[in-house]
């Protein structure tokens, strides 16, 4: 599921784990530093980060969280991730 053949970092699982921590406000400062430094170089993780941020934003602003179907999240991912 988290497998991304386009990620050049070779650390996609680690990035994904930290990304989720950041989204939940649970990342340590060193994890955040690692991630933000990484997405400057890795477009795949950068795109992923943007998508997840937009989904979170959408859930917060427009829709009640439980009303967001997984298909909608998938649609957004498809649109943004190349
Ligand atoms: Zn990456």
PDB file of the backbone (N, CA, C, O) and the ligand in Angstrom, with CONECT records:
HET     ZN  A 101       1
ATOM      1  N   UNK A   1       0.830  -1.211   0.000  1.00  0.00           N
ATOM      2  CA  UNK A   1       0.000   0.000   0.000  1.00  0.00           C
ATOM      3  C   UNK A   1       0.857   1.250   0.000  1.00  0.00           C
ATOM      4  O   UNK A   1       0.591   2.199  -0.738  1.00  0.00           O
ATOM      5  N   UNK A   2       1.884   1.245   0.829  1.00  0.00           N
ATOM      6  CA  UNK A   2       2.750   2.426   0.882  1.00  0.00           C
ATOM      7  C   UNK A   2       3.889   2.299  -0.124  1.00  0.00           C
ATOM      8  O   UNK A   2       4.821   3.103  -0.128  1.00  0.00           O
ATOM      9  N   UNK A   3       3.805   1.311  -0.950  1.00  0.00           N
ATOM     10  CA  UNK A   3       4.882   1.083  -1.893  1.00  0.00           C
ATOM     11  C   UNK A   3       4.830   2.103  -3.027  1.00  0.00           C
ATOM     12  O   UNK A   3       3.822   2.222  -3.723  1.00  0.00           O
ATOM     13  N   UNK A   4       5.913   2.826  -3.201  1.00  0.00           N
ATOM     14  CA  UNK A   4       5.940   3.818  -4.265  1.00  0.00           C
ATOM     15  C   UNK A   4       7.196   3.642  -5.094  1.00  0.00           C
ATOM     16  O   UNK A   4       8.278   4.049  -4.672  1.00  0.00           O
ATOM     17  N   UNK A   5       7.069   3.045  -6.260  1.00  0.00           N
ATOM     18  CA  UNK A   5       8.236   2.738  -7.093  1.00  0.00           C
ATOM     19  C   UNK A   5       8.935   3.993  -7.600  1.00  0.00           C
ATOM     20  O   UNK A   5      10.095   3.930  -8.007  1.00  0.00           O
ATOM     21  N   UNK A   6       8.248   5.128  -7.582  1.00  0.00           N
ATOM     22  CA  UNK A   6       8.854   6.353  -8.102  1.00  0.00           C
ATOM     23  C   UNK A   6       9.692   7.093  -7.070  1.00  0.00           C
ATOM     24  O   UNK A   6      10.426   8.025  -7.399  1.00  0.00           O
ATOM     25  N   UNK A   7       9.574   6.672  -5.837  1.00  0.00           N
ATOM     26  CA  UNK A   7      10.310   7.408  -4.806  1.00  0.00           C
ATOM     27  C   UNK A   7      11.794   7.094  -4.907  1.00  0.00           C
ATOM     28  O   UNK A   7      12.212   5.941  -4.800  1.00  0.00           O
ATOM     29  N   UNK A   8      12.570   8.129  -5.112  1.00  0.00           N
ATOM     30  CA  UNK A   8      13.997   7.939  -5.314  1.00  0.00           C
ATOM     31  C   UNK A   8      14.752   7.870  -3.994  1.00  0.00           C
ATOM     32  O   UNK A   8      15.944   7.564  -3.964  1.00  0.00           O
ATOM     33  N   UNK A   9      14.056   8.155  -2.914  1.00  0.00           N
ATOM     34  CA  UNK A   9      14.775   8.240  -1.641  1.00  0.00           C
ATOM     35  C   UNK A   9      15.096   6.862  -1.080  1.00  0.00           C
ATOM     36  O   UNK A   9      16.036   6.711  -0.299  1.00  0.00           O
ATOM     37  N   UNK A  10      14.318   5.854  -1.476  1.00  0.00           N
ATOM     38  CA  UNK A  10      14.544   4.524  -0.948  1.00  0.00           C
ATOM     39  C   UNK A  10      14.136   4.402   0.498  1.00  0.00           C
ATOM     40  O   UNK A  10      14.430   3.409   1.163  1.00  0.00           O
ATOM     41  N   UNK A  11      13.462   5.409   0.972  1.00  0.00           N
ATOM     42  CA  UNK A  11      13.070   5.455   2.383  1.00  0.00           C
ATOM     43  C   UNK A  11      11.602   5.788   2.507  1.00  0.00           C
ATOM     44  O   UNK A  11      11.161   6.435   3.457  1.00  0.00           O
ATOM     45  N   UNK A  12      10.867   5.332   1.527  1.00  0.00           N
ATOM     46  CA  UNK A  12       9.492   5.791   1.430  1.00  0.00           C
ATOM     47  C   UNK A  12       8.677   5.438   2.672  1.00  0.00           C
ATOM     48  O   UNK A  12       7.873   6.245   3.138  1.00  0.00           O
ATOM     49  N   UNK A  13       8.876   4.263   3.197  1.00  0.00           N
ATOM     50  CA  UNK A  13       8.121   3.855   4.375  1.00  0.00           C
ATOM     51  C   UNK A  13       8.426   4.755   5.566  1.00  0.00           C
ATOM     52  O   UNK A  13       7.532   5.135   6.322  1.00  0.00           O
ATOM     53  N   UNK A  14       9.698   5.087   5.716  1.00  0.00           N
ATOM     54  CA  UNK A  14      10.087   5.968   6.813  1.00  0.00           C
ATOM     55  C   UNK A  14       9.463   7.346   6.630  1.00  0.00           C
ATOM     56  O   UNK A  14       8.938   7.930   7.578  1.00  0.00           O
ATOM     57  N   UNK A  15       9.524   7.861   5.404  1.00  0.00           N
ATOM     58  CA  UNK A  15       8.951   9.173   5.109  1.00  0.00           C
ATOM     59  C   UNK A  15       7.455   9.186   5.413  1.00  0.00           C
ATOM     60  O   UNK A  15       6.926  10.127   6.005  1.00  0.00           O
ATOM     61  N   UNK A  16       6.801   8.127   4.997  1.00  0.00           N
ATOM     62  CA  UNK A  16       5.361   8.032   5.178  1.00  0.00           C
ATOM     63  C   UNK A  16       5.011   8.013   6.664  1.00  0.00           C
ATOM     64  O   UNK A  16       4.039   8.631   7.098  1.00  0.00           O
ATOM     65  N   UNK A  17       5.810   7.302   7.417  1.00  0.00           N
ATOM     66  CA  UNK A  17       5.559   7.202   8.858  1.00  0.00           C
ATOM     67  C   UNK A  17       5.706   8.577   9.502  1.00  0.00           C
ATOM     68  O   UNK A  17       4.879   8.984  10.318  1.00  0.00           O
ATOM     69  N   UNK A  18       6.766   9.284   9.126  1.00  0.00           N
ATOM     70  CA  UNK A  18       6.987  10.614   9.700  1.00  0.00           C
ATOM     71  C   UNK A  18       5.915  11.585   9.231  1.00  0.00           C
ATOM     72  O   UNK A  18       5.447  12.429   9.996  1.00  0.00           O
ATOM     73  N   UNK A  19       5.531  11.456   7.958  1.00  0.00           N
ATOM     74  CA  UNK A  19       4.475  12.317   7.437  1.00  0.00           C
ATOM     75  C   UNK A  19       3.201  12.178   8.276  1.00  0.00           C
ATOM     76  O   UNK A  19       2.563  13.170   8.626  1.00  0.00           O
ATOM     77  N   UNK A  20       2.853  10.959   8.585  1.00  0.00           N
ATOM     78  CA  UNK A  20       1.656  10.743   9.386  1.00  0.00           C
ATOM     79  C   UNK A  20       1.800  11.321  10.787  1.00  0.00           C
ATOM     80  O   UNK A  20       0.834  11.831  11.354  1.00  0.00           O
ATOM     81  N   UNK A  21       2.991  11.242  11.338  1.00  0.00           N
ATOM     82  CA  UNK A  21       3.231  11.830  12.654  1.00  0.00           C
ATOM     83  C   UNK A  21       3.079  13.343  12.588  1.00  0.00           C
ATOM     84  O   UNK A  21       2.500  13.959  13.483  1.00  0.00           O
ATOM     85  N   UNK A  22       3.606  13.939  11.513  1.00  0.00           N
ATOM     86  CA  UNK A  22       3.504  15.388  11.353  1.00  0.00           C
ATOM     87  C   UNK A  22       2.044  15.805  11.229  1.00  0.00           C
ATOM     88  O   UNK A  22       1.613  16.785  11.835  1.00  0.00           O
ATOM     89  N   UNK A  23       1.296  15.055  10.443  1.00  0.00           N
ATOM     90  CA  UNK A  23      -0.113  15.379  10.248  1.00  0.00           C
ATOM     91  C   UNK A  23      -0.890  15.269  11.555  1.00  0.00           C
ATOM     92  O   UNK A  23      -1.878  15.974  11.766  1.00  0.00           O
ATOM     93  N   UNK A  24      -0.440  14.395  12.409  1.00  0.00           N
ATOM     94  CA  UNK A  24      -1.119  14.223  13.695  1.00  0.00           C
ATOM     95  C   UNK A  24      -0.501  15.076  14.795  1.00  0.00           C
ATOM     96  O   UNK A  24      -0.883  14.987  15.962  1.00  0.00           O
ATOM     97  N   UNK A  25       0.470  15.914  14.395  1.00  0.00           N
ATOM     98  CA  UNK A  25       1.176  16.758  15.369  1.00  0.00           C
ATOM     99  C   UNK A  25       1.905  15.939  16.422  1.00  0.00           C
ATOM    100  O   UNK A  25       1.969  16.326  17.589  1.00  0.00           O
ATOM    101  N   UNK A  26       2.436  14.840  16.014  1.00  0.00           N
ATOM    102  CA  UNK A  26       3.119  13.977  16.976  1.00  0.00           C
ATOM    103  C   UNK A  26       4.589  13.753  16.637  1.00  0.00           C
ATOM    104  O   UNK A  26       5.280  12.984  17.305  1.00  0.00           O
ATOM    105  N   UNK A  27       5.054  14.425  15.599  1.00  0.00           N
ATOM    106  CA  UNK A  27       6.450  14.247  15.205  1.00  0.00           C
ATOM    107  C   UNK A  27       7.376  15.026  16.138  1.00  0.00           C
ATOM    108  O   UNK A  27       7.028  16.099  16.629  1.00  0.00           O
ATOM    109  N   UNK A  28       8.543  14.470  16.367  1.00  0.00           N
ATOM    110  CA  UNK A  28       9.552  15.192  17.139  1.00  0.00           C
ATOM    111  C   UNK A  28      10.200  16.231  16.228  1.00  0.00           C
ATOM    112  O   UNK A  28      10.133  16.116  15.004  1.00  0.00           O
ATOM    113  N   UNK A  29      10.829  17.249  16.827  1.00  0.00           N
ATOM    114  CA  UNK A  29      11.484  18.278  15.996  1.00  0.00           C
ATOM    115  C   UNK A  29      12.511  17.692  15.035  1.00  0.00           C
ATOM    116  O   UNK A  29      12.651  18.176  13.912  1.00  0.00           O
ATOM    117  N   UNK A  30      13.228  16.661  15.457  1.00  0.00           N
ATOM    118  CA  UNK A  30      14.233  16.094  14.553  1.00  0.00           C
ATOM    119  C   UNK A  30      13.563  15.316  13.417  1.00  0.00           C
ATOM    120  O   UNK A  30      14.079  15.278  12.300  1.00  0.00           O
ATOM    121  N   UNK A  31      12.432  14.706  13.697  1.00  0.00           N
ATOM    122  CA  UNK A  31      11.694  14.029  12.625  1.00  0.00           C
ATOM    123  C   UNK A  31      11.173  15.046  11.626  1.00  0.00           C
ATOM    124  O   UNK A  31      11.240  14.829  10.416  1.00  0.00           O
ATOM    125  N   UNK A  32      10.657  16.147  12.128  1.00  0.00           N
ATOM    126  CA  UNK A  32      10.169  17.208  11.240  1.00  0.00           C
ATOM    127  C   UNK A  32      11.297  17.762  10.391  1.00  0.00           C
ATOM    128  O   UNK A  32      11.140  17.965   9.187  1.00  0.00           O
ATOM    129  N   UNK A  33      12.427  18.003  11.021  1.00  0.00           N
ATOM    130  CA  UNK A  33      13.568  18.546  10.293  1.00  0.00           C
ATOM    131  C   UNK A  33      13.986  17.595   9.181  1.00  0.00           C
ATOM    132  O   UNK A  33      14.258  18.015   8.056  1.00  0.00           O
ATOM    133  N   UNK A  34      14.032  16.306   9.512  1.00  0.00           N
ATOM    134  CA  UNK A  34      14.389  15.311   8.503  1.00  0.00           C
ATOM    135  C   UNK A  34      13.411  15.363   7.337  1.00  0.00           C
ATOM    136  O   UNK A  34      13.811  15.366   6.173  1.00  0.00           O
ATOM    137  N   UNK A  35      12.127  15.402   7.666  1.00  0.00           N
ATOM    138  CA  UNK A  35      11.117  15.316   6.613  1.00  0.00           C
ATOM    139  C   UNK A  35      11.119  16.550   5.717  1.00  0.00           C
ATOM    140  O   UNK A  35      11.090  16.440   4.491  1.00  0.00           O
ATOM    141  N   UNK A  36      11.155  17.719   6.339  1.00  0.00           N
ATOM    142  CA  UNK A  36      11.110  18.939   5.520  1.00  0.00           C
ATOM    143  C   UNK A  36      12.358  19.093   4.671  1.00  0.00           C
ATOM    144  O   UNK A  36      12.313  19.635   3.567  1.00  0.00           O
ATOM    145  N   UNK A  37      13.470  18.611   5.203  1.00  0.00           N
ATOM    146  CA  UNK A  37      14.693  18.622   4.411  1.00  0.00           C
ATOM    147  C   UNK A  37      14.561  17.643   3.246  1.00  0.00           C
ATOM    148  O   UNK A  37      14.988  17.923   2.126  1.00  0.00           O
ATOM    149  N   UNK A  38      13.964  16.499   3.535  1.00  0.00           N
ATOM    150  CA  UNK A  38      13.816  15.453   2.518  1.00  0.00           C
ATOM    151  C   UNK A  38      12.910  15.882   1.358  1.00  0.00           C
ATOM    152  O   UNK A  38      13.232  15.637   0.195  1.00  0.00           O
ATOM    153  N   UNK A  39      11.788  16.515   1.672  1.00  0.00           N
ATOM    154  CA  UNK A  39      10.847  16.841   0.595  1.00  0.00           C
ATOM    155  C   UNK A  39      11.370  17.949  -0.316  1.00  0.00           C
ATOM    156  O   UNK A  39      10.811  18.193  -1.386  1.00  0.00           O
ATOM    157  N   UNK A  40      12.441  18.619   0.108  1.00  0.00           N
ATOM    158  CA  UNK A  40      13.051  19.580  -0.817  1.00  0.00           C
ATOM    159  C   UNK A  40      13.749  18.846  -1.950  1.00  0.00           C
ATOM    160  O   UNK A  40      13.933  19.390  -3.039  1.00  0.00           O
ATOM    161  N   UNK A  41      14.132  17.609  -1.681  1.00  0.00           N
ATOM    162  CA  UNK A  41      14.879  16.858  -2.684  1.00  0.00           C
ATOM    163  C   UNK A  41      14.044  15.777  -3.350  1.00  0.00           C
ATOM    164  O   UNK A  41      14.335  15.366  -4.473  1.00  0.00           O
ATOM    165  N   UNK A  42      13.023  15.324  -2.671  1.00  0.00           N
ATOM    166  CA  UNK A  42      12.254  14.189  -3.189  1.00  0.00           C
ATOM    167  C   UNK A  42      10.845  14.639  -3.586  1.00  0.00           C
ATOM    168  O   UNK A  42      10.001  14.920  -2.736  1.00  0.00           O
ATOM    169  N   UNK A  43      10.620  14.697  -4.890  1.00  0.00           N
ATOM    170  CA  UNK A  43       9.336  15.169  -5.399  1.00  0.00           C
ATOM    171  C   UNK A  43       8.180  14.245  -5.028  1.00  0.00           C
ATOM    172  O   UNK A  43       7.057  14.697  -4.805  1.00  0.00           O
ATOM    173  N   UNK A  44       8.462  12.973  -4.966  1.00  0.00           N
ATOM    174  CA  UNK A  44       7.402  12.017  -4.648  1.00  0.00           C
ATOM    175  C   UNK A  44       6.866  12.260  -3.240  1.00  0.00           C
ATOM    176  O   UNK A  44       5.655  12.333  -3.030  1.00  0.00           O
ATOM    177  N   UNK A  45       7.756  12.381  -2.303  1.00  0.00           N
ATOM    178  CA  UNK A  45       7.330  12.600  -0.929  1.00  0.00           C
ATOM    179  C   UNK A  45       6.730  13.995  -0.783  1.00  0.00           C
ATOM    180  O   UNK A  45       5.801  14.197  -0.001  1.00  0.00           O
ATOM    181  N   UNK A  46       7.259  14.953  -1.534  1.00  0.00           N
ATOM    182  CA  UNK A  46       6.710  16.302  -1.499  1.00  0.00           C
ATOM    183  C   UNK A  46       5.261  16.303  -1.994  1.00  0.00           C
ATOM    184  O   UNK A  46       4.384  16.906  -1.375  1.00  0.00           O
ATOM    185  N   UNK A  47       5.027  15.629  -3.098  1.00  0.00           N
ATOM    186  CA  UNK A  47       3.671  15.537  -3.648  1.00  0.00           C
ATOM    187  C   UNK A  47       2.747  14.833  -2.660  1.00  0.00           C
ATOM    188  O   UNK A  47       1.606  15.243  -2.445  1.00  0.00           O
ATOM    189  N   UNK A  48       3.256  13.790  -2.082  1.00  0.00           N
ATOM    190  CA  UNK A  48       2.471  13.033  -1.122  1.00  0.00           C
ATOM    191  C   UNK A  48       2.089  13.909   0.072  1.00  0.00           C
ATOM    192  O   UNK A  48       0.951  13.899   0.540  1.00  0.00           O
ATOM    193  N   UNK A  49       3.057  14.649   0.535  1.00  0.00           N
ATOM    194  CA  UNK A  49       2.829  15.558   1.648  1.00  0.00           C
ATOM    195  C   UNK A  49       1.731  16.569   1.306  1.00  0.00           C
ATOM    196  O   UNK A  49       0.833  16.819   2.110  1.00  0.00           O
ATOM    197  N   UNK A  50       1.816  17.140   0.115  1.00  0.00           N
ATOM    198  CA  UNK A  50       0.811  18.121  -0.315  1.00  0.00           C
ATOM    199  C   UNK A  50      -0.583  17.511  -0.384  1.00  0.00           C
ATOM    200  O   UNK A  50      -1.562  18.116   0.054  1.00  0.00           O
ATOM    201  N   UNK A  51      -0.659  16.320  -0.933  1.00  0.00           N
ATOM    202  CA  UNK A  51      -1.954  15.653  -1.056  1.00  0.00           C
ATOM    203  C   UNK A  51      -2.565  15.422   0.319  1.00  0.00           C
ATOM    204  O   UNK A  51      -3.733  15.730   0.555  1.00  0.00           O
ATOM    205  N   UNK A  52      -1.761  14.877   1.218  1.00  0.00           N
ATOM    206  CA  UNK A  52      -2.289  14.573   2.544  1.00  0.00           C
ATOM    207  C   UNK A  52      -2.711  15.841   3.274  1.00  0.00           C
ATOM    208  O   UNK A  52      -3.725  15.859   3.972  1.00  0.00           O
ATOM    209  N   UNK A  53      -1.922  16.904   3.107  1.00  0.00           N
ATOM    210  CA  UNK A  53      -2.264  18.170   3.730  1.00  0.00           C
ATOM    211  C   UNK A  53      -3.597  18.686   3.205  1.00  0.00           C
ATOM    212  O   UNK A  53      -4.430  19.178   3.966  1.00  0.00           O
ATOM    213  N   UNK A  54      -3.786  18.567   1.892  1.00  0.00           N
ATOM    214  CA  UNK A  54      -5.037  19.062   1.296  1.00  0.00           C
ATOM    215  C   UNK A  54      -6.226  18.235   1.747  1.00  0.00           C
ATOM    216  O   UNK A  54      -7.313  18.768   1.972  1.00  0.00           O
ATOM    217  N   UNK A  55      -6.024  16.952   1.877  1.00  0.00           N
ATOM    218  CA  UNK A  55      -7.113  16.094   2.351  1.00  0.00           C
ATOM    219  C   UNK A  55      -7.484  16.480   3.784  1.00  0.00           C
ATOM    220  O   UNK A  55      -8.660  16.589   4.130  1.00  0.00           O
ATOM    221  N   UNK A  56      -6.455  16.684   4.607  1.00  0.00           N
ATOM    222  CA  UNK A  56      -6.716  17.097   5.999  1.00  0.00           C
ATOM    223  C   UNK A  56      -7.475  18.412   6.042  1.00  0.00           C
ATOM    224  O   UNK A  56      -8.428  18.590   6.800  1.00  0.00           O
ATOM    225  N   UNK A  57      -7.010  19.332   5.191  1.00  0.00           N
ATOM    226  CA  UNK A  57      -7.609  20.651   5.137  1.00  0.00           C
ATOM    227  C   UNK A  57      -9.082  20.548   4.741  1.00  0.00           C
ATOM    228  O   UNK A  57      -9.956  21.197   5.317  1.00  0.00           O
ATOM    229  N   UNK A  58      -9.316  19.719   3.749  1.00  0.00           N
ATOM    230  CA  UNK A  58     -10.668  19.511   3.250  1.00  0.00           C
ATOM    231  C   UNK A  58     -11.561  18.948   4.350  1.00  0.00           C
ATOM    232  O   UNK A  58     -12.699  19.381   4.531  1.00  0.00           O
ATOM    233  N   UNK A  59     -11.031  17.992   5.068  1.00  0.00           N
ATOM    234  CA  UNK A  59     -11.808  17.383   6.147  1.00  0.00           C
ATOM    235  C   UNK A  59     -12.128  18.410   7.222  1.00  0.00           C
ATOM    236  O   UNK A  59     -13.224  18.425   7.783  1.00  0.00           O
ATOM    237  N   UNK A  60     -11.161  19.262   7.496  1.00  0.00           N
ATOM    238  CA  UNK A  60     -11.340  20.255   8.563  1.00  0.00           C
ATOM    239  C   UNK A  60     -12.334  21.330   8.166  1.00  0.00           C
ATOM    240  O   UNK A  60     -13.183  21.726   8.965  1.00  0.00           O
ATOM    241  N   UNK A  61     -12.228  21.804   6.926  1.00  0.00           N
ATOM    242  CA  UNK A  61     -12.995  22.970   6.541  1.00  0.00           C
ATOM    243  C   UNK A  61     -14.364  22.626   5.972  1.00  0.00           C
ATOM    244  O   UNK A  61     -15.385  23.110   6.460  1.00  0.00           O
ATOM    245  N   UNK A  62     -14.384  21.794   4.944  1.00  0.00           N
ATOM    246  CA  UNK A  62     -15.630  21.633   4.206  1.00  0.00           C
ATOM    247  C   UNK A  62     -16.535  20.541   4.742  1.00  0.00           C
ATOM    248  O   UNK A  62     -17.757  20.688   4.766  1.00  0.00           O
ATOM    249  N   UNK A  63     -15.947  19.479   5.157  1.00  0.00           N
ATOM    250  CA  UNK A  63     -16.757  18.306   5.434  1.00  0.00           C
ATOM    251  C   UNK A  63     -16.516  17.780   6.830  1.00  0.00           C
ATOM    252  O   UNK A  63     -15.448  17.941   7.420  1.00  0.00           O
ATOM    253  N   UNK A  64     -17.515  17.172   7.307  1.00  0.00           N
ATOM    254  CA  UNK A  64     -17.379  16.449   8.565  1.00  0.00           C
ATOM    255  C   UNK A  64     -16.489  15.237   8.298  1.00  0.00           C
ATOM    256  O   UNK A  64     -16.645  14.551   7.287  1.00  0.00           O
ATOM    257  N   UNK A  65     -15.565  14.983   9.203  1.00  0.00           N
ATOM    258  CA  UNK A  65     -14.564  13.944   8.965  1.00  0.00           C
ATOM    259  C   UNK A  65     -15.174  12.595   8.589  1.00  0.00           C
ATOM    260  O   UNK A  65     -14.685  11.929   7.676  1.00  0.00           O
ATOM    261  N   UNK A  66     -16.206  12.199   9.265  1.00  0.00           N
ATOM    262  CA  UNK A  66     -16.752  10.866   9.002  1.00  0.00           C
ATOM    263  C   UNK A  66     -17.511  10.800   7.683  1.00  0.00           C
ATOM    264  O   UNK A  66     -17.862   9.718   7.211  1.00  0.00           O
ATOM    265  N   UNK A  67     -17.764  11.973   7.088  1.00  0.00           N
ATOM    266  CA  UNK A  67     -18.481  11.983   5.820  1.00  0.00           C
ATOM    267  C   UNK A  67     -17.564  11.894   4.613  1.00  0.00           C
ATOM    268  O   UNK A  67     -18.036  11.737   3.486  1.00  0.00           O
ATOM    269  N   UNK A  68     -16.278  11.991   4.833  1.00  0.00           N
ATOM    270  CA  UNK A  68     -15.352  11.891   3.703  1.00  0.00           C
ATOM    271  C   UNK A  68     -15.123  10.426   3.354  1.00  0.00           C
ATOM    272  O   UNK A  68     -14.482   9.685   4.099  1.00  0.00           O
ATOM    273  N   UNK A  69     -15.649  10.035   2.229  1.00  0.00           N
ATOM    274  CA  UNK A  69     -15.443   8.638   1.843  1.00  0.00           C
ATOM    275  C   UNK A  69     -14.030   8.425   1.346  1.00  0.00           C
ATOM    276  O   UNK A  69     -13.384   9.354   0.860  1.00  0.00           O
ATOM    277  N   UNK A  70     -13.558   7.210   1.468  1.00  0.00           N
ATOM    278  CA  UNK A  70     -12.211   6.914   1.001  1.00  0.00           C
ATOM    279  C   UNK A  70     -12.052   7.184  -0.484  1.00  0.00           C
ATOM    280  O   UNK A  70     -10.971   7.543  -0.952  1.00  0.00           O
ATOM    281  N   UNK A  71     -13.151   7.006  -1.224  1.00  0.00           N
ATOM    282  CA  UNK A  71     -13.062   7.231  -2.665  1.00  0.00           C
ATOM    283  C   UNK A  71     -12.707   8.683  -2.979  1.00  0.00           C
ATOM    284  O   UNK A  71     -11.975   8.970  -3.926  1.00  0.00           O
ATOM    285  N   UNK A  72     -13.241   9.589  -2.163  1.00  0.00           N
ATOM    286  CA  UNK A  72     -12.938  10.997  -2.382  1.00  0.00           C
ATOM    287  C   UNK A  72     -11.455  11.268  -2.141  1.00  0.00           C
ATOM    288  O   UNK A  72     -10.808  11.968  -2.919  1.00  0.00           O
ATOM    289  N   UNK A  73     -10.940  10.722  -1.088  1.00  0.00           N
ATOM    290  CA  UNK A  73      -9.513  10.882  -0.812  1.00  0.00           C
ATOM    291  C   UNK A  73      -8.691  10.313  -1.951  1.00  0.00           C
ATOM    292  O   UNK A  73      -7.685  10.896  -2.356  1.00  0.00           O
ATOM    293  N   UNK A  74      -9.119   9.177  -2.463  1.00  0.00           N
ATOM    294  CA  UNK A  74      -8.405   8.571  -3.583  1.00  0.00           C
ATOM    295  C   UNK A  74      -8.462   9.457  -4.827  1.00  0.00           C
ATOM    296  O   UNK A  74      -7.475   9.601  -5.548  1.00  0.00           O
ATOM    297  N   UNK A  75      -9.633  10.046  -5.063  1.00  0.00           N
ATOM    298  CA  UNK A  75      -9.791  10.948  -6.205  1.00  0.00           C
ATOM    299  C   UNK A  75      -8.806  12.106  -6.117  1.00  0.00           C
ATOM    300  O   UNK A  75      -8.145  12.462  -7.093  1.00  0.00           O
ATOM    301  N   UNK A  76      -8.725  12.681  -4.924  1.00  0.00           N
ATOM    302  CA  UNK A  76      -7.820  13.819  -4.742  1.00  0.00           C
ATOM    303  C   UNK A  76      -6.378  13.390  -4.970  1.00  0.00           C
ATOM    304  O   UNK A  76      -5.605  14.095  -5.618  1.00  0.00           O
ATOM    305  N   UNK A  77      -6.022  12.221  -4.428  1.00  0.00           N
ATOM    306  CA  UNK A  77      -4.672  11.730  -4.623  1.00  0.00           C
ATOM    307  C   UNK A  77      -4.362  11.556  -6.102  1.00  0.00           C
ATOM    308  O   UNK A  77      -3.282  11.926  -6.563  1.00  0.00           O
ATOM    309  N   UNK A  78      -5.310  10.992  -6.843  1.00  0.00           N
ATOM    310  CA  UNK A  78      -5.095  10.740  -8.263  1.00  0.00           C
ATOM    311  C   UNK A  78      -4.876  12.033  -9.028  1.00  0.00           C
ATOM    312  O   UNK A  78      -4.054  12.097  -9.942  1.00  0.00           O
ATOM    313  N   UNK A  79      -5.622  13.064  -8.642  1.00  0.00           N
ATOM    314  CA  UNK A  79      -5.517  14.337  -9.341  1.00  0.00           C
ATOM    315  C   UNK A  79      -4.175  14.993  -9.115  1.00  0.00           C
ATOM    316  O   UNK A  79      -3.603  15.588 -10.027  1.00  0.00           O
ATOM    317  N   UNK A  80      -3.681  14.886  -7.913  1.00  0.00           N
ATOM    318  CA  UNK A  80      -2.496  15.655  -7.572  1.00  0.00           C
ATOM    319  C   UNK A  80      -1.203  14.885  -7.796  1.00  0.00           C
ATOM    320  O   UNK A  80      -0.221  15.436  -8.294  1.00  0.00           O
ATOM    321  N   UNK A  81      -1.206  13.627  -7.431  1.00  0.00           N
ATOM    322  CA  UNK A  81       0.017  12.846  -7.623  1.00  0.00           C
ATOM    323  C   UNK A  81       0.120  12.430  -9.084  1.00  0.00           C
ATOM    324  O   UNK A  81      -0.810  11.838  -9.631  1.00  0.00           O
ATOM    325  N   UNK A  82       1.225  12.730  -9.705  1.00  0.00           N
ATOM    326  CA  UNK A  82       1.375  12.408 -11.134  1.00  0.00           C
ATOM    327  C   UNK A  82       1.381  10.898 -11.389  1.00  0.00           C
ATOM    328  O   UNK A  82       1.499  10.467 -12.536  1.00  0.00           O
TER     329      UNK A  82
HETATM  330 ZN    ZN A 101      11.033  10.398  -0.748  1.00  0.00          ZN
END
